[in-house]
Amino acid sequence: MTGTTVHLAVYDTFADWEPGFATAQLTQHGHTVRTVGLTTGPVTTMGGVSIRPDLALDELEPGDSTLLVLTGASLWDTGDALAPFARTARTFLEAGVPVAAICGATAGLAREGLLDDRAHTSAVSFYLAATGYAGGTHYVEADAVTDPGGTSKGALVTAGPTEPVAFAREILRLLGVFEPEKLDAWYRLFHDSDASAYEVLEG
């Protein structure tokens, strides 16, 4: 275990654009990003890009990772094909290792019962309500939410499909990639196109 490996789940209809802000910064700041699929066979993203996963899901151990990232995909809402990733998220959280989920992956976690007692967000509250989950009272209207977990539970980041930059912000904060002032500047630059943030980032 290197202590700096982040695992990015990949599967057919994977939403290419959702993790990019996070993974680009992670790899530039000492982390290794490895892709994990149901198998090591190639998958095709929503954007038509073919990816061959670095490892299969049954090879993944929480102790080898600092974070599991789950993105949206059409398959989250069309059956149980991706349910093994939600079960793996449970294993990670129970081992105290963080999980970050965006878009349809939040519905997968809801179906697994992982949002029943944690602060979370998603696209809209009724999207998760349609899963039949029991966590509606913990839904937060925000661009992205981090539930810190606790001594026996890993932290959980959630975000809706329109918030890849806020999703990245929470991941970068969680893993300590930037100090608070620079993280705020990074968010202002990439989310708000605030040119004044350059000076802070370059300082």
N, C-alpha and C positions, 0 to 999 in steps of 0.2 A: 504493500500500500504506500502510495506516494503522499497521500494527504491532500493532493491537489487535483484529483481526477473528478470531473463532472460527467455524468452520463446523460446523454440526450436520446430519448426514445424516438425511434423512427419506424414508420409503418405506412402501408399504402394509404393514400389521400392525406398524408402528413402536410400540415399547413407550413410551407417553407419559410414564410416571412416572419412567423411569430417568435422564434428564438434568436434570430440573427443579431439583434442589438446586444443581447446578453452574451452569446457565445463569442462574438468578435472581441468584446472587452475582456472576457475571461481568458481567452487564449493570448491576448496581449499583456496580461498581467499575471503570468506564471501558472495558469491552470491548463490542464490538458482536457479536451473534450473528446469523449469516445461515444460513438453511436451504438445503440443496442436495439436489436429487432427481435421479433418472435423467433426467428432463425437468422442465420447469416446470409440467407438468400436475399437478392436485391429487392428493394421496394421502390415504388414510384410515388413521388410526392404529388400534391395537388397541382403544383406548377409543372408537372411532367418531367421532373428531374429524377434520374435513377440513382439510388444510394445503396451501397453494399454495407450493411452494418459491421462494425468492428467485432461484435460479439453477440451471442444469442442470449435471450432473456434468462434462460435457465442457468447460464454461467455467471450471472450478475449477483454479487454479494454486497449487502450494505456496507460492510467493513472496507470494501475496496473503493468507496465513493464518498465524495463530500456533498453531492447533490444529485437528485434525479429530476430531470426536466421532461414534462409531458406536454405536448402541444395539441392543438385541435386537429381534427380529421373528420371527414364525413362518416367514417366507420364508427365513431363514438355513438352516433345516433341511429345506426341502422342494424344493430344486433350486438352480439357479445364477443365479437372477434378481438376486441382490444381489452376485454375484461382482465386478462392476465397482467396487463400493465398496472391496472388499478390495484390488483392484489399485491403486486410487487411494491407499489406505493405504500400499502399498509405495512408490509414487512420493513420497509425503510423507516417509516415514521415510528413504528414500535421499537426499532433499533436505535432511535435517536438521531437518524440521518434525515436532513431536510428534503422536502419534495416541493417542486414548483410546477403548477398546472395552469394552463391558459385555455380559454375558449372551450371547445367540446370536452377537453380532458377534465374540466371541472365537473361536468355531468357524469363522467365515468367515476370520479371520486365520490360524487354524491350517491350513485348507485351502490357503491361499495360501503357506504355508511361512514366515510371518512370526514364528511362535513357536518355531521349531526351535532357535534359539540365544539366546533371551532369557528372562529370568525373567518369569513370568506366572502368572495364576490364572484361574479361571472358576467355573462352578457347582460342578462336581466333576471330578476328574481323568479319570474314565472317559468323561465327556461329550466331552472333547477327544480322548481316545484313540480314540473311535469314528470320528473323522475320518481316521484313519490317519496323523496327523502324526508327525514325528520329534522332537518337543520334550518328551516326557514327563519327562525327567530335569530339566528346567528348571521344572516345575510347582511352585508354592509354595502351601501351605495357608494362605491369608490372606484377609482381607476384600477387599483391593485391593492391587495390586502396581504399582510403577513401576520399569521397567527404564530406566536413565538413557541408554542408547544410547552415543554417543561422538562424536568429532569429525566422523565421516562418517555418523552415524546419528542420527535423531531419537529422543527418549525415547518410551516406550510404556507407557501405563497400561492395566491390565486389572482387571476386577472381575466377580463373579458377580451373578446377577439379584436377589439379596436385599440387595445392598449399595449402593444409590444414594447414600447419605450418604458412605460410605467412598470411593466412586468420585469424588464431588465433592471430598472432602478432598484426594485425590491431584492432581486437576486444579488446585485452588486453590493447593496447594503448588507445583506445577510452574510455574504462571504468576505466582507471587509475590503473590497477592491479599491474603493475610494474613501477618503475621509469625508465627513458630512458636507463641508463647504464645496469640495470638488464634485461630490455626487450631485448636489443641488445644481451646480453649474452645468454638469454633463446633461442632466435632465432638461434644464432650460434650453440648452443648445439643440438637442435632438428632438425635443417635444414641441418647443415654442419657437424655434429658430431665432433665439435670442443671441445676437452676435456679441453682446457684452460678456457672455459666458466664456468666450475664448481666453480672455485675459486671466480669469481665475484658473482655468484648466492648464494654461501654459505657465502659471506662476510657480 
